[in-house]
Amino acid sequence: MLPILTALIGAVLGALAARRRRGSGFDMAQWAAVWAIIGGLLGLIALIILARL
C-alpha cells in the first residue's frame, strides 16, 4: 500500500512542479510519471525496511 500511496503523491507533486514552470500538458504528464516512479521506488524501499524491522 505504501508504494502506491507514495507514487500517487509523487505524481501530484510532479504535475504541480511542471505547472509551476509553465509546462504544457505533455510536460506535466512526463514530470508526473517520473516523480511517480521515484515516489514508488522510495515507498518500496521504505516498505522493505519496515518489513525487516
C-alpha distance matrix in Angstrom:
0.0 3.8 5.7 5.4 6.3 8.8 10.1 10.9 12.5 14.3 15.6 17.0 18.6 20.0 21.6 23.0 24.4 26.1 27.4 28.9 30.7 32.1 30.5 30.8 28.2 27.9 27.4 24.6 22.9 23.4 22.3 19.1 18.3 19.2 17.3 14.1 14.7 15.5 12.5 10.2 12.4 12.5 8.8 9.2 12.4 11.2 8.8 11.9 14.2 12.5 12.7 16.2 17.5
3.8 0.0 3.8 5.5 5.1 6.1 8.5 10.0 10.6 12.1 14.2 15.5 16.4 18.0 20.0 21.2 22.2 24.2 25.8 26.8 28.6 30.3 28.9 29.7 27.5 27.0 26.1 23.4 22.0 22.2 20.6 17.7 17.2 17.5 15.2 12.5 13.1 13.0 9.8 8.1 10.1 9.3 5.6 7.1 9.7 8.0 6.6 10.2 11.8 10.5 11.6 14.9 15.8
5.7 3.8 0.0 3.8 5.5 5.2 5.9 8.6 9.8 10.2 12.1 14.3 15.1 15.9 18.1 19.8 20.5 22.2 24.1 25.3 26.7 28.4 26.6 27.3 25.1 24.3 23.4 21.0 19.3 19.1 17.8 15.1 14.1 14.2 12.4 9.5 9.5 9.9 7.2 4.6 6.9 7.3 4.1 5.1 8.5 8.3 7.5 10.3 12.4 12.3 13.1 15.9 17.6
5.4 5.5 3.8 0.0 3.8 5.5 5.1 6.2 8.7 9.8 10.5 12.5 14.2 15.1 16.6 18.5 19.8 21.1 22.6 24.3 25.9 27.1 25.3 25.6 23.0 22.5 22.0 19.4 17.5 18.0 17.0 13.8 13.0 14.1 12.4 9.0 10.0 11.3 8.5 6.3 9.6 10.4 7.6 8.8 12.2 12.0 10.9 13.8 16.1 15.5 16.2 19.3 20.8
6.3 5.1 5.5 3.8 0.0 3.8 5.4 5.2 6.3 8.6 9.9 10.9 12.4 14.2 15.6 16.8 18.3 20.2 21.3 22.6 24.7 26.0 24.7 25.3 23.0 23.0 22.1 19.1 17.9 18.7 17.1 13.8 14.0 15.0 12.4 9.6 11.5 12.0 8.5 7.8 11.1 10.7 7.8 10.3 13.1 11.9 11.4 14.9 16.4 15.4 16.8 19.9 20.7
8.8 6.1 5.2 5.5 3.8 0.0 3.8 5.4 5.0 6.0 8.5 9.9 10.4 11.9 14.1 15.2 16.1 18.2 19.8 20.7 22.5 24.3 22.9 24.0 22.1 21.8 20.4 17.7 16.8 16.9 14.9 12.2 12.4 12.5 9.6 7.4 9.2 8.7 4.9 5.5 8.5 7.5 5.6 8.8 11.0 10.0 10.8 13.9 15.0 14.7 16.6 19.2 20.2
10.1 8.5 5.9 5.1 5.4 3.8 0.0 3.8 5.4 5.0 6.1 8.7 9.8 10.3 12.2 14.2 15.0 16.4 18.2 19.7 21.1 22.6 20.8 21.4 19.3 18.6 17.6 15.1 13.7 13.7 12.3 9.3 8.9 9.6 7.4 4.3 6.3 7.3 4.5 4.3 7.9 8.6 7.5 9.6 12.3 12.5 12.9 15.6 17.3 17.4 18.8 21.4 22.8
10.9 10.0 8.6 6.2 5.2 5.4 3.8 0.0 3.8 5.3 5.1 6.3 8.6 9.8 10.7 12.4 14.2 15.5 16.6 18.4 20.2 21.3 19.7 20.2 17.7 17.8 17.1 14.0 12.8 13.9 12.5 9.0 9.7 11.3 8.9 6.2 9.4 10.5 7.7 8.1 11.7 12.0 10.5 13.0 15.7 15.3 15.5 18.6 20.2 19.8 21.3 24.1 25.2
12.5 10.6 9.8 8.7 6.3 5.0 5.4 3.8 0.0 3.8 5.5 5.2 6.2 8.5 10.0 10.7 12.2 14.4 15.4 16.4 18.6 20.1 19.1 20.2 18.4 18.7 17.3 14.1 14.0 14.8 12.4 9.5 11.1 11.8 8.6 7.3 10.5 10.3 7.2 9.1 12.2 11.4 10.4 13.6 15.6 14.7 15.7 18.9 19.7 19.4 21.5 24.1 24.7
14.3 12.1 10.2 9.8 8.6 6.0 5.0 5.3 3.8 0.0 3.8 5.5 5.1 5.9 8.5 9.8 10.3 12.2 14.1 15.1 16.6 18.4 17.0 18.3 16.8 16.6 14.8 12.1 11.9 11.9 9.3 6.9 8.3 8.3 4.8 4.5 7.7 7.1 5.0 7.7 10.3 9.9 10.1 13.0 14.7 14.6 16.1 18.7 19.6 20.0 22.1 24.3 25.3
15.6 14.2 12.1 10.5 9.9 8.5 6.1 5.1 5.5 3.8 0.0 3.8 5.5 5.1 6.2 8.6 9.8 10.7 12.2 14.1 15.6 16.6 14.9 15.6 13.5 13.5 12.3 9.3 8.6 9.4 7.5 4.1 6.1 7.6 5.4 4.4 8.2 9.2 7.9 9.5 12.5 13.0 13.0 15.4 17.6 17.8 18.8 21.4 22.7 23.0 24.8 27.2 28.4
17.0 15.5 14.3 12.5 10.9 9.9 8.7 6.3 5.2 5.5 3.8 0.0 3.8 5.4 5.2 6.2 8.6 10.1 10.5 12.2 14.4 15.4 14.4 15.3 13.5 14.4 13.1 9.5 10.0 11.6 9.3 6.4 9.5 10.9 8.3 8.1 11.8 12.2 10.4 12.5 15.5 15.3 15.0 17.9 19.9 19.5 20.6 23.6 24.6 24.5 26.5 29.1 29.9
18.6 16.4 15.1 14.2 12.4 10.4 9.8 8.6 6.2 5.1 5.5 3.8 0.0 3.8 5.5 5.1 6.1 8.7 9.8 10.4 12.5 14.3 13.7 15.5 14.6 15.2 13.0 10.0 11.3 11.9 8.7 7.2 10.4 10.5 7.3 8.6 12.0 11.2 9.8 12.8 15.1 14.3 14.8 18.0 19.3 18.8 20.6 23.4 23.9 24.2 26.6 28.7 29.3
20.0 18.0 15.9 15.1 14.2 11.9 10.3 9.8 8.5 5.9 5.1 5.4 3.8 0.0 3.8 5.4 5.0 6.3 8.6 9.8 10.9 12.5 11.2 12.9 12.1 12.1 9.6 7.1 8.3 8.3 4.9 4.3 7.6 7.5 5.3 7.5 10.4 10.1 10.0 12.7 14.7 14.7 15.8 18.4 19.7 20.0 21.8 24.2 25.0 25.7 27.8 29.8 30.8
21.6 20.0 18.1 16.6 15.6 14.1 12.2 10.7 10.0 8.5 6.2 5.2 5.5 3.8 0.0 3.8 5.4 5.2 6.1 8.6 10.0 10.6 9.2 10.3 9.1 10.0 8.2 4.7 6.7 8.2 5.9 4.8 8.6 9.8 8.5 9.8 12.9 13.4 13.0 15.3 17.8 18.0 18.6 21.2 22.9 23.1 24.5 27.1 28.1 28.5 30.6 32.8 33.8
23.0 21.2 19.8 18.5 16.8 15.2 14.2 12.4 10.7 9.8 8.6 6.2 5.1 5.4 3.8 0.0 3.8 5.4 5.0 6.0 8.7 9.7 9.7 11.7 11.3 12.9 10.6 7.6 10.3 11.6 8.8 8.3 12.1 12.7 10.7 12.3 15.6 15.3 14.5 17.4 19.7 19.2 19.8 22.8 24.2 23.9 25.7 28.4 29.0 29.2 31.6 33.8 34.4
24.4 22.2 20.5 19.8 18.3 16.1 15.0 14.2 12.2 10.3 9.8 8.6 6.1 5.0 5.4 3.8 0.0 3.8 5.4 5.1 6.5 8.8 8.8 11.7 12.2 13.0 9.8 7.9 10.9 11.0 7.7 8.7 12.1 11.6 9.8 12.5 15.2 14.3 14.3 17.5 19.1 18.6 19.9 22.8 23.7 23.7 25.9 28.3 28.6 29.3 31.8 33.6 34.3
26.1 24.2 22.2 21.1 20.2 18.2 16.4 15.5 14.4 12.2 10.7 10.1 8.7 6.3 5.2 5.4 3.8 0.0 3.8 5.4 5.1 6.4 5.3 8.0 8.9 9.6 6.3 5.1 8.6 8.8 6.3 8.2 11.3 11.3 10.7 13.3 15.6 15.5 16.0 18.8 20.5 20.6 22.0 24.5 25.6 26.1 28.0 30.2 31.0 31.8 34.0 35.9 36.9
27.4 25.8 24.1 22.6 21.3 19.8 18.2 16.6 15.4 14.1 12.2 10.5 9.8 8.6 6.1 5.0 5.4 3.8 0.0 3.8 5.3 4.9 5.4 7.6 8.5 10.6 8.3 6.4 10.1 11.5 9.5 10.4 13.9 14.5 13.6 15.6 18.5 18.5 18.5 21.2 23.3 23.2 24.2 26.9 28.2 28.3 30.1 32.6 33.3 33.8 36.1 38.2 39.0
28.9 26.8 25.3 24.3 22.6 20.7 19.7 18.4 16.4 15.1 14.1 12.2 10.4 9.8 8.6 6.0 5.1 5.4 3.8 0.0 3.8 5.4 7.5 10.6 12.2 14.0 11.1 9.7 13.4 14.1 11.6 12.8 16.3 16.2 14.8 17.3 20.1 19.4 19.3 22.4 24.2 23.6 24.9 27.8 28.7 28.6 30.7 33.3 33.5 34.1 36.7 38.5 39.0
30.7 28.6 26.7 25.9 24.7 22.5 21.1 20.2 18.6 16.6 15.6 14.4 12.5 10.9 10.0 8.7 6.5 5.1 5.3 3.8 0.0 3.8 5.6 9.3 11.7 12.8 9.6 9.6 13.3 13.2 11.0 13.3 16.3 15.8 15.2 18.1 20.3 19.6 20.3 23.3 24.7 24.4 26.1 28.8 29.5 29.8 32.1 34.3 34.6 35.6 38.1 39.7 40.5
32.1 30.3 28.4 27.1 26.0 24.3 22.6 21.3 20.1 18.4 16.6 15.4 14.3 12.5 10.6 9.7 8.8 6.4 4.9 5.4 3.8 0.0 3.8 6.7 9.5 11.3 9.0 9.1 12.8 13.5 12.2 14.1 17.1 17.3 17.1 19.5 21.9 21.8 22.4 25.1 26.9 26.9 28.3 30.9 32.0 32.3 34.3 36.6 37.2 38.0 40.3 42.2 43.0
30.5 28.9 26.6 25.3 24.7 22.9 20.8 19.7 19.1 17.0 14.9 14.4 13.7 11.2 9.2 9.7 8.8 5.3 5.4 7.5 5.6 3.8 0.0 3.8 6.7 7.7 5.3 6.3 9.6 10.1 9.5 11.7 14.2 14.7 15.1 17.4 19.5 19.8 20.8 23.1 24.8 25.3 26.7 29.0 30.3 31.0 32.8 34.9 35.8 36.8 38.8 40.7 41.9
30.8 29.7 27.3 25.6 25.3 24.0 21.4 20.2 20.2 18.3 15.6 15.3 15.5 12.9 10.3 11.7 11.7 8.0 7.6 10.6 9.3 6.7 3.8 0.0 3.8 5.4 5.1 6.3 8.7 10.0 10.6 12.2 14.3 15.5 16.4 18.1 20.1 21.2 22.1 24.0 25.9 26.8 28.0 30.0 31.7 32.5 33.9 36.1 37.3 38.2 40.0 42.0 43.4
28.2 27.5 25.1 23.0 23.0 22.1 19.3 17.7 18.4 16.8 13.5 13.5 14.6 12.1 9.1 11.3 12.2 8.9 8.5 12.2 11.7 9.5 6.7 3.8 0.0 3.8 5.4 5.1 6.2 8.6 9.9 10.4 12.3 14.3 15.3 16.2 18.4 20.0 20.6 22.0 24.3 25.5 26.2 28.1 30.2 31.0 32.0 34.3 35.8 36.5 38.0 40.3 41.8
27.9 27.0 24.3 22.5 23.0 21.8 18.6 17.8 18.7 16.6 13.5 14.4 15.2 12.1 10.0 12.9 13.0 9.6 10.6 14.0 12.8 11.3 7.7 5.4 3.8 0.0 3.8 5.4 5.0 6.1 8.5 9.7 10.5 12.3 14.1 15.1 16.6 18.4 19.6 20.8 22.7 24.3 25.3 26.8 28.7 30.0 31.0 33.0 34.7 35.6 37.0 39.1 40.8
27.4 26.1 23.4 22.0 22.1 20.4 17.6 17.1 17.3 14.8 12.3 13.1 13.0 9.6 8.2 10.6 9.8 6.3 8.3 11.1 9.6 9.0 5.3 5.1 5.4 3.8 0.0 3.8 5.4 5.1 6.1 8.4 9.8 10.6 12.0 13.9 15.5 16.5 17.9 19.6 21.3 22.4 23.8 25.6 27.1 28.3 29.7 31.6 33.0 34.1 35.8 37.7 39.2
24.6 23.4 21.0 19.4 19.1 17.7 15.1 14.0 14.1 12.1 9.3 9.5 10.0 7.1 4.7 7.6 7.9 5.1 6.4 9.7 9.6 9.1 6.3 6.3 5.1 5.4 3.8 0.0 3.8 5.5 5.2 5.9 8.5 10.0 10.4 11.8 14.2 15.3 15.9 17.7 19.8 20.7 21.7 23.7 25.5 26.3 27.6 29.8 31.1 31.9 33.6 35.8 37.1
22.9 22.0 19.3 17.5 17.9 16.8 13.7 12.8 14.0 11.9 8.6 10.0 11.3 8.3 6.7 10.3 10.9 8.6 10.1 13.4 13.3 12.8 9.6 8.7 6.2 5.0 5.4 3.8 0.0 3.8 5.6 5.1 6.1 8.7 9.9 10.3 12.3 14.3 15.0 16.1 18.3 19.8 20.5 22.1 24.3 25.3 26.2 28.3 30.0 30.8 32.2 34.4 36.1
23.4 22.2 19.1 18.0 18.7 16.9 13.7 13.9 14.8 11.9 9.4 11.6 11.9 8.3 8.2 11.6 11.0 8.8 11.5 14.1 13.2 13.5 10.1 10.0 8.6 6.1 5.1 5.5 3.8 0.0 3.8 5.4 5.1 6.2 8.5 9.7 10.8 12.4 14.1 15.2 16.8 18.5 19.8 21.1 22.8 24.3 25.5 27.2 28.8 30.1 31.4 33.3 35.1
22.3 20.6 17.8 17.0 17.1 14.9 12.3 12.5 12.4 9.3 7.5 9.3 8.7 4.9 5.9 8.8 7.7 6.3 9.5 11.6 11.0 12.2 9.5 10.6 9.9 8.5 6.1 5.2 5.6 3.8 0.0 3.8 5.5 5.2 6.0 8.3 9.9 10.6 11.9 13.9 15.4 16.4 17.9 19.7 21.1 22.2 23.9 25.7 27.0 28.1 29.9 31.7 33.2
19.1 17.7 15.1 13.8 13.8 12.2 9.3 9.0 9.5 6.9 4.1 6.4 7.2 4.3 4.8 8.3 8.7 8.2 10.4 12.8 13.3 14.1 11.7 12.2 10.4 9.7 8.4 5.9 5.1 5.4 3.8 0.0 3.8 5.6 5.2 5.9 8.6 9.9 10.2 11.8 14.1 15.1 15.9 17.8 19.8 20.6 21.7 24.0 25.4 26.2 27.8 29.9 31.4
18.3 17.2 14.1 13.0 14.0 12.4 8.9 9.7 11.1 8.3 6.1 9.5 10.4 7.6 8.6 12.1 12.1 11.3 13.9 16.3 16.3 17.1 14.2 14.3 12.3 10.5 9.8 8.5 6.1 5.1 5.5 3.8 0.0 3.8 5.5 5.0 6.3 8.7 9.8 10.4 12.3 14.2 15.1 16.3 18.4 19.8 20.7 22.5 24.3 25.4 26.6 28.6 30.5
19.2 17.5 14.2 14.1 15.0 12.5 9.6 11.3 11.8 8.3 7.6 10.9 10.5 7.5 9.8 12.7 11.6 11.3 14.5 16.2 15.8 17.3 14.7 15.5 14.3 12.3 10.6 10.0 8.7 6.2 5.2 5.6 3.8 0.0 3.8 5.4 5.2 6.3 8.6 9.9 10.8 12.5 14.2 15.4 16.8 18.4 19.9 21.3 22.8 24.3 25.8 27.4 29.3
17.3 15.2 12.4 12.4 12.4 9.6 7.4 8.9 8.6 4.8 5.4 8.3 7.3 5.3 8.5 10.7 9.8 10.7 13.6 14.8 15.2 17.1 15.1 16.4 15.3 14.1 12.0 10.4 9.9 8.5 6.0 5.2 5.5 3.8 0.0 3.8 5.4 5.0 5.9 8.4 9.8 10.4 12.0 14.0 15.3 16.2 18.0 19.9 21.0 22.1 24.0 25.7 27.2
14.1 12.5 9.5 9.0 9.6 7.4 4.3 6.2 7.3 4.5 4.4 8.1 8.6 7.5 9.8 12.3 12.5 13.3 15.6 17.3 18.1 19.5 17.4 18.1 16.2 15.1 13.9 11.8 10.3 9.7 8.3 5.9 5.0 5.4 3.8 0.0 3.8 5.4 5.0 5.9 8.5 9.8 10.2 12.0 14.1 15.0 16.0 18.1 19.7 20.6 22.0 24.1 25.8
14.7 13.1 9.5 10.0 11.5 9.2 6.3 9.4 10.5 7.7 8.2 11.8 12.0 10.4 12.9 15.6 15.2 15.6 18.5 20.1 20.3 21.9 19.5 20.1 18.4 16.6 15.5 14.2 12.3 10.8 9.9 8.6 6.3 5.2 5.4 3.8 0.0 3.8 5.5 5.1 6.2 8.6 9.8 10.4 12.3 14.1 15.1 16.5 18.4 19.8 20.9 22.6 24.7
15.5 13.0 9.9 11.3 12.0 8.7 7.3 10.5 10.3 7.1 9.2 12.2 11.2 10.1 13.4 15.3 14.3 15.5 18.5 19.4 19.6 21.8 19.8 21.2 20.0 18.4 16.5 15.3 14.3 12.4 10.6 9.9 8.7 6.3 5.0 5.4 3.8 0.0 3.8 5.5 5.2 6.2 8.6 9.9 10.7 12.3 14.2 15.5 16.6 18.3 19.9 21.4 23.1
12.5 9.8 7.2 8.5 8.5 4.9 4.5 7.7 7.2 5.0 7.9 10.4 9.8 10.0 13.0 14.5 14.3 16.0 18.5 19.3 20.3 22.4 20.8 22.1 20.6 19.6 17.9 15.9 15.0 14.1 11.9 10.2 9.8 8.6 5.9 5.0 5.5 3.8 0.0 3.8 5.5 5.1 6.1 8.5 9.9 10.4 12.1 14.2 15.3 16.2 18.1 20.0 21.4
10.2 8.1 4.6 6.3 7.8 5.5 4.3 8.1 9.1 7.7 9.5 12.5 12.8 12.7 15.3 17.4 17.5 18.8 21.2 22.4 23.3 25.1 23.1 24.0 22.0 20.8 19.6 17.7 16.1 15.2 13.9 11.8 10.4 9.9 8.4 5.9 5.1 5.5 3.8 0.0 3.8 5.5 5.0 6.1 8.6 9.7 10.3 12.2 14.2 15.1 16.2 18.3 20.2
12.4 10.1 6.9 9.6 11.1 8.5 7.9 11.7 12.2 10.3 12.5 15.5 15.1 14.7 17.8 19.7 19.1 20.5 23.3 24.2 24.7 26.9 24.8 25.9 24.3 22.7 21.3 19.8 18.3 16.8 15.4 14.1 12.3 10.8 9.8 8.5 6.2 5.2 5.5 3.8 0.0 3.8 5.4 5.0 6.2 8.5 9.7 10.6 12.3 14.1 15.2 16.6 18.8
12.5 9.3 7.3 10.4 10.7 7.5 8.6 12.0 11.4 9.9 13.0 15.3 14.3 14.7 18.0 19.2 18.6 20.6 23.2 23.6 24.4 26.9 25.3 26.8 25.5 24.3 22.4 20.7 19.8 18.5 16.4 15.1 14.2 12.5 10.4 9.8 8.6 6.2 5.1 5.5 3.8 0.0 3.8 5.4 5.1 6.1 8.6 9.9 10.6 12.2 14.2 15.5 16.9
8.8 5.6 4.1 7.6 7.8 5.6 7.5 10.5 10.4 10.1 13.0 15.0 14.8 15.8 18.6 19.8 19.9 22.0 24.2 24.9 26.1 28.3 26.7 28.0 26.2 25.3 23.8 21.7 20.5 19.8 17.9 15.9 15.1 14.2 12.0 10.2 9.8 8.6 6.1 5.0 5.4 3.8 0.0 3.8 5.4 5.0 6.0 8.6 9.8 10.3 12.1 14.2 15.6
9.2 7.1 5.1 8.8 10.3 8.8 9.6 13.0 13.6 13.0 15.4 17.9 18.0 18.4 21.2 22.8 22.8 24.5 26.9 27.8 28.8 30.9 29.0 30.0 28.1 26.8 25.6 23.7 22.1 21.1 19.7 17.8 16.3 15.4 14.0 12.0 10.4 9.9 8.5 6.1 5.0 5.4 3.8 0.0 3.8 5.4 5.0 6.2 8.6 9.8 10.5 12.4 14.6
12.4 9.7 8.5 12.2 13.1 11.0 12.3 15.7 15.6 14.7 17.6 19.9 19.3 19.7 22.9 24.2 23.7 25.6 28.2 28.7 29.5 32.0 30.3 31.7 30.2 28.7 27.1 25.5 24.3 22.8 21.1 19.8 18.4 16.8 15.3 14.1 12.3 10.7 9.9 8.6 6.2 5.1 5.4 3.8 0.0 3.8 5.4 5.2 6.2 8.6 9.9 10.7 12.8
11.2 8.0 8.3 12.0 11.9 10.0 12.5 15.3 14.7 14.6 17.8 19.5 18.8 20.0 23.1 23.9 23.7 26.1 28.3 28.6 29.8 32.3 31.0 32.5 31.0 30.0 28.3 26.3 25.3 24.3 22.2 20.6 19.8 18.4 16.2 15.0 14.1 12.3 10.4 9.7 8.5 6.1 5.0 5.4 3.8 0.0 3.8 5.5 5.1 6.1 8.5 10.0 10.9
8.8 6.6 7.5 10.9 11.4 10.8 12.9 15.5 15.7 16.1 18.8 20.6 20.6 21.8 24.5 25.7 25.9 28.0 30.1 30.7 32.1 34.3 32.8 33.9 32.0 31.0 29.7 27.6 26.2 25.5 23.9 21.7 20.7 19.9 18.0 16.0 15.1 14.2 12.1 10.3 9.7 8.6 6.0 5.0 5.4 3.8 0.0 3.8 5.4 5.1 6.1 8.6 10.2
11.9 10.2 10.3 13.8 14.9 13.9 15.6 18.6 18.9 18.7 21.4 23.6 23.4 24.2 27.1 28.4 28.3 30.2 32.6 33.3 34.3 36.6 34.9 36.1 34.3 33.0 31.6 29.8 28.3 27.2 25.7 24.0 22.5 21.3 19.9 18.1 16.5 15.5 14.2 12.2 10.6 9.9 8.6 6.2 5.2 5.5 3.8 0.0 3.8 5.5 5.1 6.2 8.9
14.2 11.8 12.4 16.1 16.4 15.0 17.3 20.2 19.7 19.6 22.7 24.6 23.9 25.0 28.1 29.0 28.6 31.0 33.3 33.5 34.6 37.2 35.8 37.3 35.8 34.7 33.0 31.1 30.0 28.8 27.0 25.4 24.3 22.8 21.0 19.7 18.4 16.6 15.3 14.2 12.3 10.6 9.8 8.6 6.2 5.1 5.4 3.8 0.0 3.8 5.5 5.2 6.6
12.5 10.5 12.3 15.5 15.4 14.7 17.4 19.8 19.4 20.0 23.0 24.5 24.2 25.7 28.5 29.2 29.3 31.8 33.8 34.1 35.6 38.0 36.8 38.2 36.5 35.6 34.1 31.9 30.8 30.1 28.1 26.2 25.4 24.3 22.1 20.6 19.8 18.3 16.2 15.1 14.1 12.2 10.3 9.8 8.6 6.1 5.1 5.5 3.8 0.0 3.8 5.5 5.4
12.7 11.6 13.1 16.2 16.8 16.6 18.8 21.3 21.5 22.1 24.8 26.5 26.6 27.8 30.6 31.6 31.8 34.0 36.1 36.7 38.1 40.3 38.8 40.0 38.0 37.0 35.8 33.6 32.2 31.4 29.9 27.8 26.6 25.8 24.0 22.0 20.9 19.9 18.1 16.2 15.2 14.2 12.1 10.5 9.9 8.5 6.1 5.1 5.5 3.8 0.0 3.8 5.6
16.2 14.9 15.9 19.3 19.9 19.2 21.4 24.1 24.1 24.3 27.2 29.1 28.7 29.8 32.8 33.8 33.6 35.9 38.2 38.5 39.7 42.2 40.7 42.0 40.3 39.1 37.7 35.8 34.4 33.3 31.7 29.9 28.6 27.4 25.7 24.1 22.6 21.4 20.0 18.3 16.6 15.5 14.2 12.4 10.7 10.0 8.6 6.2 5.2 5.5 3.8 0.0 3.8
17.5 15.8 17.6 20.8 20.7 20.2 22.8 25.2 24.7 25.3 28.4 29.9 29.3 30.8 33.8 34.4 34.3 36.9 39.0 39.0 40.5 43.0 41.9 43.4 41.8 40.8 39.2 37.1 36.1 35.1 33.2 31.4 30.5 29.3 27.2 25.8 24.7 23.1 21.4 20.2 18.8 16.9 15.6 14.6 12.8 10.9 10.2 8.9 6.6 5.4 5.6 3.8 0.0
